[in-house]
Amino acid sequence: MSVVFERPSTWQRLKPVFSGFDLPLALAMLWLAAIGLVTMYSAGYDHGTRFADHGRNMLLALGVLFLVAQVPPQKLQRLAVPLYVVGVALLVVTALPGVGITKKGATRWLNLGIVIQPSEILKIGLPLMLAWWFQKREGQLRVTDFVVAGSLLLLPVALVAKQPDLGTALLILFGGLYVIFFAGLSWRLVLPVLLLGAAAITAVVLAEPQICADGVRWPVLREYQQHRICTLLDPARDPLGKGFHIIQGMIAIGSGGLSGKGFMSGTQTHLEFIPERTTDFIFAAFCEEFGMAGAALLIAGFLFLILRALMIAAEAPTVFSRLLAAAVAMSLFSYAFVNMGMVSGILPVVGVPLPFISYGGTAMVSLGLAIGILMSVARSRRLMQS
Protein backbone atom coordinates (compact mmCIF):
# COMPACT_ATOMS: atom_id res chain seq x y z
CA MET A 1 0.00 0.00 0.00
CA SER A 2 1.56 3.27 -1.10
CA VAL A 3 1.48 6.40 1.04
CA VAL A 4 0.81 9.69 -0.71
CA PHE A 5 2.39 12.78 0.87
CA GLU A 6 0.73 16.09 0.18
CA ARG A 7 3.16 18.63 -1.22
CA PRO A 8 3.33 21.72 1.04
CA SER A 9 2.12 24.97 -0.47
CA THR A 10 4.40 27.95 -1.06
CA TRP A 11 2.95 29.73 1.97
CA GLN A 12 3.53 26.69 4.20
CA ARG A 13 7.16 26.69 3.16
CA LEU A 14 7.57 30.44 3.68
CA LYS A 15 5.56 30.64 6.90
CA PRO A 16 8.49 29.70 9.22
CA VAL A 17 10.51 32.56 7.71
CA PHE A 18 7.81 35.13 8.53
CA SER A 19 6.72 33.62 11.85
CA GLY A 20 7.26 35.86 14.84
CA PHE A 21 7.30 39.12 12.88
CA ASP A 22 5.65 41.94 14.81
CA LEU A 23 2.54 42.89 12.81
CA PRO A 24 1.79 46.25 14.54
CA LEU A 25 5.36 47.41 13.96
CA ALA A 26 5.21 46.31 10.31
CA LEU A 27 1.89 48.11 9.74
CA ALA A 28 3.24 51.35 11.27
CA MET A 29 6.32 51.14 9.07
CA LEU A 30 4.25 50.50 5.91
CA TRP A 31 1.97 53.44 6.77
CA LEU A 32 4.93 55.80 7.04
CA ALA A 33 6.56 54.36 3.91
CA ALA A 34 3.35 54.93 1.93
CA ILE A 35 3.22 58.55 3.09
CA GLY A 36 6.86 58.90 2.10
CA LEU A 37 6.24 57.63 -1.43
CA VAL A 38 3.23 59.90 -1.97
CA THR A 39 5.10 62.94 -0.64
CA MET A 40 8.23 62.19 -2.69
CA TYR A 41 6.16 61.81 -5.87
CA SER A 42 4.86 65.35 -5.43
CA ALA A 43 7.96 67.04 -3.99
CA GLY A 44 10.34 65.36 -6.44
CA TYR A 45 8.29 65.06 -9.61
CA ASP A 46 10.49 67.59 -11.44
CA HIS A 47 13.62 66.63 -9.50
CA GLY A 48 15.11 64.00 -11.81
CA THR A 49 14.64 60.39 -10.69
CA ARG A 50 14.11 61.14 -6.99
CA PHE A 51 10.79 59.26 -6.76
CA ALA A 52 12.12 56.12 -8.49
CA ASP A 53 15.31 56.24 -6.46
CA HIS A 54 13.32 56.70 -3.25
CA GLY A 55 11.28 53.60 -4.05
CA ARG A 56 14.44 51.65 -4.84
CA ASN A 57 16.01 52.76 -1.54
CA MET A 58 12.90 51.60 0.29
CA LEU A 59 13.07 48.18 -1.35
CA LEU A 60 16.75 47.93 -0.43
CA ALA A 61 15.94 48.91 3.16
CA LEU A 62 13.14 46.32 3.21
CA GLY A 63 15.62 43.67 2.11
CA VAL A 64 18.04 44.71 4.87
CA LEU A 65 15.17 44.66 7.38
CA PHE A 66 14.13 41.15 6.37
CA LEU A 67 17.69 39.79 6.58
CA VAL A 68 18.45 41.41 9.95
CA ALA A 69 15.13 40.19 11.38
CA GLN A 70 16.28 36.59 10.74
CA VAL A 71 19.36 37.11 12.92
CA PRO A 72 18.79 36.41 16.64
CA PRO A 73 19.86 39.16 19.06
CA GLN A 74 22.59 36.84 20.37
CA LYS A 75 24.25 36.90 16.95
CA LEU A 76 23.71 40.65 16.59
CA GLN A 77 25.60 40.98 19.84
CA ARG A 78 28.64 39.37 18.21
CA LEU A 79 28.59 42.08 15.51
CA ALA A 80 28.72 44.93 18.02
CA VAL A 81 32.49 45.28 18.37
CA PRO A 82 33.38 44.70 14.67
CA LEU A 83 30.70 47.15 13.47
CA TYR A 84 31.80 49.81 15.93
CA VAL A 85 35.48 49.39 15.05
CA VAL A 86 34.78 49.46 11.29
CA GLY A 87 32.59 52.55 11.67
CA VAL A 88 35.21 54.46 13.67
CA ALA A 89 37.96 53.34 11.27
CA LEU A 90 35.99 54.60 8.27
CA LEU A 91 35.46 57.94 10.03
CA VAL A 92 39.24 58.21 10.54
CA VAL A 93 39.89 57.32 6.88
CA THR A 94 37.31 59.88 5.74
CA ALA A 95 39.16 62.57 7.71
CA LEU A 96 42.49 61.84 5.98
CA PRO A 97 43.58 64.56 3.51
CA GLY A 98 42.46 63.82 -0.06
CA VAL A 99 40.52 60.66 0.85
CA GLY A 100 37.07 61.79 1.93
CA ILE A 101 34.59 63.40 -0.45
CA THR A 102 33.84 67.04 0.35
CA LYS A 103 30.48 68.63 -0.45
CA LYS A 104 29.35 72.10 0.64
CA GLY A 105 32.41 72.47 2.85
CA ALA A 106 31.92 69.19 4.77
CA THR A 107 33.96 66.00 4.35
CA ARG A 108 31.41 63.33 5.26
CA TRP A 109 31.47 60.79 2.44
CA LEU A 110 33.78 57.99 1.30
CA ASN A 111 34.01 56.26 -2.06
CA LEU A 112 34.32 52.47 -1.62
CA GLY A 113 33.02 51.59 -5.07
CA ILE A 114 29.81 53.14 -3.90
CA VAL A 115 29.64 56.44 -2.02
CA ILE A 116 28.78 55.91 1.66
CA GLN A 117 28.47 58.17 4.70
CA PRO A 118 30.37 56.35 7.49
CA SER A 119 28.63 58.31 10.24
CA GLU A 120 25.38 56.50 9.35
CA ILE A 121 27.03 53.22 10.43
CA LEU A 122 27.61 54.61 13.92
CA LYS A 123 23.91 55.45 14.35
CA ILE A 124 23.45 51.69 14.78
CA GLY A 125 26.99 50.59 15.58
CA LEU A 126 27.32 52.77 18.69
CA PRO A 127 24.11 51.61 20.43
CA LEU A 128 25.10 48.03 19.58
CA MET A 129 28.52 48.55 21.14
CA LEU A 130 27.20 50.19 24.31
CA ALA A 131 24.46 47.56 24.72
CA TRP A 132 27.14 44.86 24.34
CA TRP A 133 29.28 46.59 26.98
CA PHE A 134 26.49 46.82 29.55
CA GLN A 135 25.45 43.22 28.84
CA LYS A 136 29.00 42.17 29.72
CA ARG A 137 28.86 44.19 32.94
CA GLU A 138 25.41 42.95 33.98
CA GLY A 139 25.03 42.68 37.75
CA GLN A 140 28.35 44.37 38.52
CA LEU A 141 27.99 47.92 37.20
CA ARG A 142 30.33 50.52 38.67
CA VAL A 143 31.02 54.18 38.00
CA THR A 144 34.06 53.21 35.92
CA ASP A 145 31.80 51.20 33.57
CA PHE A 146 29.83 54.36 32.79
CA VAL A 147 33.12 56.23 32.26
CA VAL A 148 34.22 53.62 29.70
CA ALA A 149 30.81 53.85 28.01
CA GLY A 150 31.17 57.63 27.86
CA SER A 151 34.59 57.28 26.20
CA LEU A 152 33.19 54.84 23.61
CA LEU A 153 30.47 57.41 22.93
CA LEU A 154 32.58 60.55 22.69
CA LEU A 155 35.13 59.16 20.20
CA PRO A 156 32.81 58.82 17.18
CA VAL A 157 30.84 61.94 18.20
CA ALA A 158 34.05 64.01 18.10
CA LEU A 159 35.07 62.55 14.71
CA VAL A 160 31.67 63.31 13.18
CA ALA A 161 31.51 66.82 14.66
CA LYS A 162 34.94 67.54 13.12
CA GLN A 163 33.70 66.78 9.56
CA PRO A 164 31.75 69.06 10.39
CA ASP A 165 28.31 67.47 10.81
CA LEU A 166 26.81 68.72 14.04
CA GLY A 167 23.34 67.31 13.32
CA THR A 168 24.53 63.72 12.85
CA ALA A 169 26.96 64.08 15.77
CA LEU A 170 24.06 65.06 18.04
CA LEU A 171 21.95 62.13 16.83
CA ILE A 172 24.79 59.69 17.49
CA LEU A 173 25.29 61.32 20.90
CA PHE A 174 21.60 60.94 21.76
CA GLY A 175 21.59 57.31 20.59
CA GLY A 176 24.47 56.51 22.94
CA LEU A 177 23.03 58.51 25.84
CA TYR A 178 19.77 56.59 25.58
CA VAL A 179 21.64 53.31 26.09
CA ILE A 180 23.60 54.72 29.04
CA PHE A 181 20.42 56.11 30.63
CA PHE A 182 18.43 52.89 30.25
CA ALA A 183 21.42 50.94 31.60
CA GLY A 184 20.81 52.58 34.97
CA LEU A 185 22.36 56.05 34.97
CA SER A 186 21.10 57.86 38.07
CA TRP A 187 18.66 60.77 37.77
CA ARG A 188 20.93 62.61 40.22
CA LEU A 189 23.41 62.90 37.34
CA VAL A 190 20.87 63.47 34.56
CA LEU A 191 18.73 66.16 36.21
CA PRO A 192 21.55 68.70 36.83
CA VAL A 193 22.60 68.44 33.18
CA LEU A 194 19.02 69.05 32.02
CA LEU A 195 18.65 72.04 34.35
CA LEU A 196 21.99 73.46 33.20
CA GLY A 197 20.94 73.05 29.57
CA ALA A 198 17.60 74.78 30.21
CA ALA A 199 19.37 77.64 31.96
CA ALA A 200 21.85 78.02 29.09
CA ILE A 201 19.06 78.11 26.49
CA THR A 202 17.17 80.72 28.53
CA ALA A 203 20.30 82.86 28.81
CA VAL A 204 20.95 82.68 25.06
CA VAL A 205 17.37 83.67 24.24
CA LEU A 206 17.40 86.63 26.65
CA ALA A 207 20.81 87.84 25.46
CA GLU A 208 20.10 87.33 21.73
CA PRO A 209 20.53 91.00 20.65
CA GLN A 210 23.96 91.21 22.26
CA ILE A 211 25.44 87.80 21.49
CA CYS A 212 24.19 87.74 17.89
CA ALA A 213 25.46 91.21 17.02
CA ASP A 214 27.89 91.55 14.12
CA GLY A 215 31.46 90.76 15.06
CA VAL A 216 30.60 88.68 18.13
CA ARG A 217 32.12 85.19 17.99
CA TRP A 218 31.22 82.29 20.26
CA PRO A 219 33.76 79.80 21.63
CA VAL A 220 33.67 76.12 20.51
CA LEU A 221 31.00 76.55 17.79
CA ARG A 222 31.96 77.25 14.18
CA GLU A 223 30.74 80.47 12.60
CA TYR A 224 28.03 78.80 10.50
CA GLN A 225 26.74 76.95 13.59
CA GLN A 226 26.51 80.24 15.47
CA HIS A 227 24.60 81.74 12.55
CA ARG A 228 22.10 78.87 12.62
CA ILE A 229 21.28 79.48 16.27
CA CYS A 230 21.01 83.25 15.79
CA THR A 231 18.84 82.74 12.71
CA LEU A 232 16.53 80.48 14.72
CA LEU A 233 16.13 83.21 17.35
CA ASP A 234 15.42 85.86 14.70
CA PRO A 235 14.90 84.57 11.11
CA ALA A 236 14.03 88.09 9.92
CA ARG A 237 17.63 89.13 10.63
CA ASP A 238 18.55 87.82 7.15
CA PRO A 239 15.29 86.85 5.36
CA LEU A 240 16.84 86.31 1.93
CA GLY A 241 19.97 84.61 3.23
CA LYS A 242 20.48 82.51 6.34
CA GLY A 243 16.86 82.92 7.49
CA PHE A 244 15.37 81.91 4.13
CA HIS A 245 15.08 78.21 4.95
CA ILE A 246 13.19 78.68 8.22
CA ILE A 247 10.91 81.42 6.88
CA GLN A 248 9.90 79.48 3.77
CA GLY A 249 9.35 76.31 5.79
CA MET A 250 7.03 78.12 8.20
CA ILE A 251 5.18 79.82 5.33
CA ALA A 252 4.60 76.45 3.63
CA ILE A 253 3.37 74.81 6.85
CA GLY A 254 1.09 77.73 7.68
CA SER A 255 -0.34 78.05 4.17
CA GLY A 256 -1.47 74.41 4.29
CA GLY A 257 -4.10 75.29 6.87
CA LEU A 258 -6.31 72.53 8.23
CA SER A 259 -6.71 70.29 5.17
CA GLY A 260 -3.89 71.46 2.87
CA LYS A 261 -3.84 72.73 -0.71
CA GLY A 262 -4.14 69.22 -2.17
CA PHE A 263 -1.85 66.64 -3.71
CA MET A 264 0.54 68.16 -6.28
CA SER A 265 -0.90 71.62 -5.55
CA GLY A 266 1.66 73.08 -3.16
CA THR A 267 2.75 76.44 -4.53
CA GLN A 268 5.70 76.94 -2.17
CA THR A 269 6.88 73.45 -3.11
CA HIS A 270 6.44 73.53 -6.87
CA LEU A 271 7.55 77.12 -7.33
CA GLU A 272 10.75 76.00 -5.54
CA PHE A 273 10.57 78.39 -2.60
CA ILE A 274 11.16 75.50 -0.18
CA PRO A 275 14.89 74.65 -0.16
CA GLU A 276 15.86 70.95 0.02
CA ARG A 277 12.21 70.03 -0.49
CA THR A 278 12.95 66.33 -1.05
CA THR A 279 15.37 65.94 1.85
CA ASP A 280 15.58 68.00 5.05
CA PHE A 281 12.51 70.19 4.40
CA ILE A 282 10.16 67.60 2.96
CA PHE A 283 7.92 67.92 6.04
CA ALA A 284 7.11 71.50 4.96
CA ALA A 285 6.14 70.24 1.49
CA PHE A 286 3.94 67.56 3.05
CA CYS A 287 2.18 70.02 5.39
CA GLU A 288 1.53 72.46 2.57
CA GLU A 289 -0.34 69.86 0.53
CA PHE A 290 -2.02 67.85 3.32
CA GLY A 291 -2.38 70.47 6.06
CA MET A 292 -2.64 70.00 9.81
CA ALA A 293 -4.87 66.94 9.34
CA GLY A 294 -2.19 65.19 7.29
CA ALA A 295 0.52 66.22 9.76
CA ALA A 296 -1.56 64.74 12.60
CA LEU A 297 -1.81 61.42 10.76
CA LEU A 298 1.92 61.43 10.07
CA ILE A 299 2.78 62.22 13.69
CA ALA A 300 0.31 59.54 14.85
CA GLY A 301 2.17 57.03 12.68
CA PHE A 302 5.49 57.97 14.25
CA LEU A 303 4.06 57.85 17.78
CA PHE A 304 2.56 54.40 17.20
CA LEU A 305 5.85 53.12 15.75
CA ILE A 306 7.89 54.49 18.67
CA LEU A 307 5.48 53.27 21.35
CA ARG A 308 5.39 49.82 19.78
CA ALA A 309 9.19 49.76 19.68
CA LEU A 310 9.32 50.70 23.38
CA MET A 311 6.89 47.87 24.16
CA ILE A 312 9.18 45.46 22.32
CA ALA A 313 12.10 46.77 24.39
CA ALA A 314 10.17 46.36 27.66
CA GLU A 315 9.42 42.72 26.81
CA ALA A 316 12.95 41.85 25.65
CA PRO A 317 14.47 38.90 27.53
CA THR A 318 18.08 40.12 27.86
CA VAL A 319 19.87 43.31 28.88
CA PHE A 320 21.47 43.61 25.44
CA SER A 321 18.24 43.33 23.46
CA ARG A 322 16.35 45.58 25.88
CA LEU A 323 18.93 48.38 25.75
CA LEU A 324 19.33 48.09 21.98
CA ALA A 325 15.60 48.14 21.22
CA ALA A 326 15.01 51.08 23.58
CA ALA A 327 17.87 53.05 22.02
CA VAL A 328 16.52 52.38 18.51
CA ALA A 329 13.03 53.48 19.56
CA MET A 330 14.22 56.72 21.14
CA SER A 331 16.58 57.44 18.23
CA LEU A 332 13.61 57.26 15.84
CA PHE A 333 11.86 59.76 18.11
CA SER A 334 14.91 62.06 18.01
CA TYR A 335 15.12 62.00 14.20
CA ALA A 336 11.43 62.79 13.76
CA PHE A 337 11.32 65.44 16.49
CA VAL A 338 14.49 67.24 15.35
CA ASN A 339 13.46 67.28 11.68
CA MET A 340 9.93 68.53 12.34
CA GLY A 341 11.25 71.00 14.90
CA MET A 342 13.83 72.58 12.61
CA VAL A 343 11.35 72.85 9.71
CA SER A 344 8.77 74.43 12.05
CA GLY A 345 11.24 76.98 13.39
CA ILE A 346 11.58 75.71 16.96
CA LEU A 347 15.03 74.09 16.52
CA PRO A 348 18.14 75.12 14.53
CA VAL A 349 18.55 73.77 10.99
CA VAL A 350 20.97 70.85 11.40
CA GLY A 351 20.38 68.66 8.33
CA VAL A 352 18.50 65.71 9.85
CA PRO A 353 16.29 63.62 7.50
CA LEU A 354 12.71 62.66 8.39
CA PRO A 355 12.56 58.83 8.69
CA PHE A 356 10.80 57.08 5.79
CA ILE A 357 9.93 60.43 4.20
CA SER A 358 13.19 62.20 3.26
CA TYR A 359 15.31 61.17 0.29
CA GLY A 360 18.63 59.47 1.08
CA GLY A 361 20.03 56.02 0.35
CA THR A 362 22.40 55.50 3.27
CA ALA A 363 19.89 56.88 5.77
CA MET A 364 17.12 54.64 4.39
CA VAL A 365 19.30 51.52 4.66
CA SER A 366 20.22 52.48 8.24
CA LEU A 367 16.51 52.82 8.94
CA GLY A 368 15.87 49.34 7.53
CA LEU A 369 18.63 48.03 9.77
CA ALA A 370 17.06 49.72 12.81
CA ILE A 371 13.58 48.31 12.18
CA GLY A 372 15.15 44.92 11.43
CA ILE A 373 16.77 44.96 14.87
CA LEU A 374 13.40 45.66 16.49
CA MET A 375 11.86 42.81 14.48
CA SER A 376 14.70 40.52 15.54
CA VAL A 377 14.11 41.29 19.24
CA ALA A 378 10.33 40.82 18.92
CA ARG A 379 10.72 37.68 16.82
CA SER A 380 13.19 36.01 19.19
CA ARG A 381 10.85 36.55 22.15
CA ARG A 382 7.82 35.12 20.32
CA LEU A 383 9.74 32.11 19.08
CA MET A 384 11.02 31.45 22.63
CA GLN A 385 7.46 31.55 23.95
CA SER A 386 6.23 29.15 21.30
N, C-alpha and C positions, 0 to 999 in steps of 0.2 A: 504494500500500500504506500503510495507516494504522498509526501507531505508538501503542500504548496505554501510557500511563504509570500505574504503580500509585500510588494515593493513599497518602501516608505516614500511618501510624497516629498516634494521639494521643501515645503514648509517644515515637515517633520525633521528633515535633515538640518535645516537652518535654525530651528527653534533653540537648540542648546547654545548657539552662538549669541542669540539675542536675549536669552533668559537672564533675568536679574537686572535688566536695564531699568532705570528709574523713569517711568512714564511721565510724571508731572514735570520733571526737569527737562525731558526731551520736548514736551509740548511747549514749555516756556521758551526754550531755545528756538524752536521752529517758528513760534509767533514773532519773536524779535528778528529772526532771519528774514521772514516774509516782509516785515516792515522795512528792513534794510534794502531788500531788492526793489520794492516799490519806490522808496525814496531815491535810491541810486538811479533808477530809470529816469526819473524826472530831473534830478539835480545834474546828472551826467549825460543827458541825451545828446548834447552837442559838445561833449568833452571826450572825443575820440572813442575808445573801446572800454570806457570805465565800467559800464553796466555788465558787459560780457566778462570782463576781467574780474569784476566783483563776484559774479556768479561762479566763475572758475575757482576763485580763492575760497569761496564757501564750500564748494565740493571738496577741495583739497583739505580744508579744515575738518570737514565731516569725515573724510578718510582717516585723518590723524586721530580724531575723536574715537572712531570705531576701533582702531588698532590699540590705542592707549587703554580703552575700556576693557580690553581682553587681558590686560596685564594686571595681576593682583598687586595690591599695595606693597606686599612684601618684596616683590621684584622691583617696583618703582623705588623702593627704599635703597636698593643696591645701585641705582642710577644717580643718587643724590650727589655723591662726591665727584664722580666723573663729569657730570653735567655742570656742576659749579666750577670745577677746575677748567673745563673747556671754555665756559662762558667768560671767566676772568681772563684766561689766556688770549682769547679773541679780542677782548677789550684792550689788552696791552698791545697786541699786534696792530690793531686799528689806530692806536695812538702813535705808532712809529712813523717818523717822517717819510712821506712819499708812499706809504702803504695804504692807509685808509682813504676812502672817497669823501671828498669835501663838497658839500652843497650848502649854499646860503650861509657860508662862514662857519659851518659845523662839520666836524669829521666824525661821522657816526656810522658809516657803512663800510663794508668789506666785500671785495670781489673774490669769491671762491668758486668761480665757474658760474655761479649765480650771485647776485648782489644780496647780501643779508645785513641786518642790523643786529650786531651781537648783543646789544643791551636787551633786546626782546627775550633772549635766552635766559637772562638773569631774572626776568619777571616770574619765571617758573623755577629756574634752577636755585635761586636763593631761598625761597620758602621750602623747597625740597631739602636743601642742605641743613637749614635750621631745624626743620622737623626731625631730620635724621639725628642731629646732634642732641636734641632734647629726648628723643627716644633712647639714645644710648645712655643718657644720664638719668633715666627714669628712677624715681625713688631715692635719689641721692643728690638732688639739685643744691648747689651752693652759689654764693655770690660770684665766684670766679667763673662758673659756667655761663652766667649771663654776660660777664665781661668778654668771654671768648665769643659768644654769640654776637655781641655788639661789634667785635672786630671783624668777624665774618661778614657782617652787614655793611660796615662802613667802607670796606675795601672796594667792592664794585660800585657803591654809590659815589665814592670820590672819583673813580675812573670815568663814570658816565657824566658826572657834573663837569668834568674837565673838558669834555668833547666840544663845546658845551651843550648839554641837554638837560636843563634843570627839571623839566616836566617829567621825563622818564626817570631821572634820578630820584625825584620825590615819590613816584609810584613804586619803584623798587624799595625805597626806604620804608614806605607804608607797608608793603607786602612783608618785609622782614619784621617790622615792629608788631604786626598782627600776630605773627608766630610767637615772638618773645612775650607778648602780653598774654596770649592764651596759654602759654607754657607755665604761667604762674607769677608773672611780674607783679609786685605789690602796688596797690593803688597809692600807697604813701610815696612812691617814686613817680607814678604817672600824673597824679593830681597837681603837684607843684609845677611840672612842665607845662601842663595845660593852662594853669593860671598865669604862668609867666608869658606864654604865647598870647593869651588873651590880652594881657596888659600891654605887650609890645604892639599888637595890632591896634589897640585903642590909642596908644601914644602916636603911632604913625598917622592914623586918621586925623587926630586933633592937630598935629604939627604939619599937616600936608602943605600948606602954603610956604612954610619956611624950608622944609627938607626937600621939596620938589622944585625950588627956585633954580633958575639957570646958574650953572657953575658949581652947584652943590654936588659932591660925589660921596657915595656911601661906601663904607668898608665892606669887604668880602664880595658883595654882588658886583657883577659886570655892569657896564653902563646900560646895555640893552635891557637887562633884567630890572634895573632901577627904573628905566623908562616904562616898563610894563606895569609896575606897581603904581607909579605916578599917573599913568594913563587910566588905570582902573579907578583911582580916586577921583579923577577929573578928566573924562574922555574929551570934553570940549576944549581942553588945553591945546590939542592939535587935531581938529576934526577931519582934516584931509590927509593926515599923516599917520602918526602912531595910534590915534584914537579912532581911526576909520573902521577897523575891524569890529570893535565893541559897539560903536554907534550903529553900524549897518546891521549887525546881528540883532540888537535890541529893536531896531525899526522893523526888521522882518518878523520877529516874534510877535511884536505888538500889532502889526498890520494883519496878522492872521486872525485876530479876534477869537471868537468862541468856536466857530466851525471851520475857519480857514477859507482861503480863496479858491480851493479846489485843486485836484490833481493836474499837474502840468500848467497851472495858472499862476504860479508865484512870480510876481513882477520883479521883486528884489533879486530873486534867484536867477531868472532867465534873462534879465537885463544886466546880469553879472555885477551887481552891486555887492553881493555877499562874497567876500574873499574865501578861498579854500572851501567852496561850497560842497565838494564831494568828500572832504576829509575832516578837518577839525571843526568846521562850521556847518556841517550837514544838519545838525539839530535845528539851526535857524531856518534852513530851507524846508525842513519837515514841518515846523510850526507854522510857517507862512502858508503852506498849502493845506494843512489839516487842523490848524488852530489849537486852542486849549483842549478841546475834546480829544483830538489825536494825541497831543502831548500827554494827557492823563492816561490814555490807553498804553502808550509807550512806557511811561513811568511805572504803571501797574505791572507790565510785563517784566521790567527789571526787578521790581520789588518781589514779585512772586518767585523769580529765578533765584534771587539772593536768599530769600527766606527758606526756600526749598534746599538750597545748598547748605545753609546753616543747620537745618534739620538733619541732613545727611551727616554733617560733621558731629552733631550731638550724639548720633547713634553709632558712630564709628567705633570699632572694637579695640583699636590700639591708639597709643599716644601719637605715633607718627601719622596715621591716617586722619585722626581727629584734628591735629594741628594743621596738617596740609589742607584738608578740606575747608577748615575755617578761614585760613589765610586766602585761599582761592576765592571764597565767597565774599570776603571783605575787600579783596582787591578789585573784584568786579564792581562792587559798590563805589570804590574810590574812582575808578575810571569813568563810570557813568556820572557820578556827582561832579567831578572836576570838569568834565567836558561840558555838561549842561550849565554848570556854574560860570565857566569862563565865557560861554556864548551869551549867557543872560546878563553878564556884566557884574556878577557878584564875586568873581575870582579872576586873578590875572590870566592873560592868554599864555598858556604854557605848551601848546601843541600836543594835546592828549586826545587820541581818537575815541569815538563813541562805540562801544562794543557792538558788533553785528551790523552797525549802520555805516560807519565810516569806511572809506576805501583804504586798503593797505594789505598787502600780501603777508608780510611777516607777522603783523599784528593779528591777522585773521587766523593764521596757523597757530600762533601762541594761544589764541582764544580756544581753538579746537582742542589743543593740548590741555588747557585748564578744565574745560567741560569734560574731557575724557578722564581726567583724574577724578573728578567728582563721580562720574559714572562707575569708575573702577572701585571707589570706596563703597558706593551704594550696592554695586553688584556683588562684591565680595561678602558683604554682610548678609545679603539675601540668600546667596548660595550656601553660606555657613548655616543659616537657619533651616534651609531645606535639607 
